[in-house]
Amino acid sequence: MAAANVALLLWGTAAAIVAGGAMAWTVLAWRGVEVSAQFVPSRVFAGEPTRLRVRVVNGKRLPLPMVRVRAWLPPGMVAEGEFTSHTIRGFDRRAMLPGRSEVQMEFPASPRRRGEFWLEKVEVELADPFELVPLRRTLKPEADLLVMPELRATVPLRLMRRIPFGAPAVAARIFESRERFAGVRSYEPGDPLNRIHWKLTGHAGGLQTKLFEPTRTADVLLALDLSVGEPFWDAVFPKIAEETIGWACFLARQAIHGGWRVAMVANTHLKRGRGPLRVPAATTSGHEAALFAALARMPNEPTSDLAPVLREAGRHLGSNTTVVVVSPQPGYWLQEGMAVLRRRGAQVLHLSPLEAALERVRGE
């Protein structure tokens, strides 16, 4: 029978070999395979390019004849380069991976707006040399990209000269650190009353003035008003709010570059129920990252008026704090709040992106 049906026997043998190989392939193909993805760099400003790096590791001796990687980008990002897919919002690339090796695929991409982006998914397909048994898996690696606001370098020079960190200075200003008590001395004419040590004065029988250690570090409080007037629910303009956030990002970079500690408050929130957005000033490592992360994640719609937020923040201001209010069109209560801070001796500056834009249009 075997001699009479040689062709049938050969066909059956070939089918059995193919079936056995397919079964072995399904068991061994994904063994030792690891897939990871990340954005490089993971922190960029709006308009700057980044790269999605997908790493595929084959830890077994069996080679992978064909590896197909398809990566889906989140909405708001645009794929670029030669491996851009026309069927999905992302990339499509094929490669061959020998045993005990790895491959890194880098795909250029550009974010179109600020915010936090998470890679949707990565689909990896492993196929045999004849692509008879493709094995496909959908993975969701932890790859996030933080896009900070676009730097608005259109702040007029006359406004930049009004802020202490916007004008060049011959030497850094000397302040007193209220957190570092240095001692007391006898009262001299001209000493402010809030520097008098009243308890020691009662014991010594004469006025004593408190002394603090000198420092060159000052604070800047950026107060962002994302509404255009008061009340806030009647003055919501997201495009103007984005301009305000861009100005704040530019001012924060200028202040940090000048050696100032930067704090920020805004009449919006990151999470509901937790009150207005607040970022305190600090000199610890990573503070700048937290500040710009808040600028990147914050919504562009107000949730309250800025006046009560500024009034609450003004209760804890130090003598070396400069308040910069970035408001397109401050309402009555916000103007009153700035006037109160000025009467208390604080340096308060108001910058309006809306007025600067109107002046630029008139000049053109």
Summary of the structure (lengths in Angstrom):
residues: 364
radius of gyration: 31.3
end to end distance: 96.4
largest distance: 127.2
contacts: 1078
relative contact order: 0.11
helix: 28%
strand: 34%
